Amino acid sequence: MNVRDVTPADLDRLRALAPDDTDIDGRAGVISAAADQAVLWRDGVHPLTDRQERQFIPLAGPPPDRWHNLLRAALAALPHDISQVRIEVGPSDHNGPLGDALRASDFVDQILRIRKDITAAAEPDLAADTRIRQLGPGEEHFAVHCVSRAITQALDTPVPASRVRQFVSDWLNDGWSDKTLRSYIVECGGALVAHALVSLDGSAGELVDVVVPDDGQRSKGWSRLLSTFIEARLSREGVSALGGTVVTPDGVYPSQLVENLGRAGWRVESVSMIRKTG
């Protein structure tokens, strides 16, 4: 395959291959001269790890089956200060020639983005000593603790706990809003046992995380109870779709978990894969 650098003259051709919500202006990349295939990229810095990261975006027309040379050329163009490369692919690409080429190039799964359609449903019955409600005044520390724990588990590089907490505290204090970002908690016997952060955008919601911070409480079904409550509550408010994320253990695709999620109505929308370079 003849591979060359992307030029401004290629952009119109590539826009026809890009999803509607993908901005390709200002991106560099490599393109196949013989087929409608390209890998574009943009560089950035992770806000917590300070890692220099390059994001790949694959673009292809049919048949998208010749990826190895393009990926080899894209990886050969990496500057020395880039420490990891990220790419997000849909399920069909993950299971097809592109996914095979990525795995052969040492990319591993990191995060699954999942989504489900939600319909009107009754809120779950609760025990007499249990309440589910939005976060109240003076309880912000519990949300910060839970979200910090979820973010720390998703990081692939150690970051001081104080830095994560400060990042989360600033983010939540700037973002909390009944219309766009809410914290729900489970209270049992006067103690806070579970937290969920939900972002809202019209008829779409995102279950950013559900955390049960006390190891002794994890077998009691709080996560499932809280998720069910949130789905029912949001459906009454006109939300019709709910998204979420799953962090893959050790870069291994969690097939059994995905199967279990599928029985609960969730589907995988995309898989974020990474390759460490330094």
Disulfide bonds with the S-S distance in Angstrom:
none
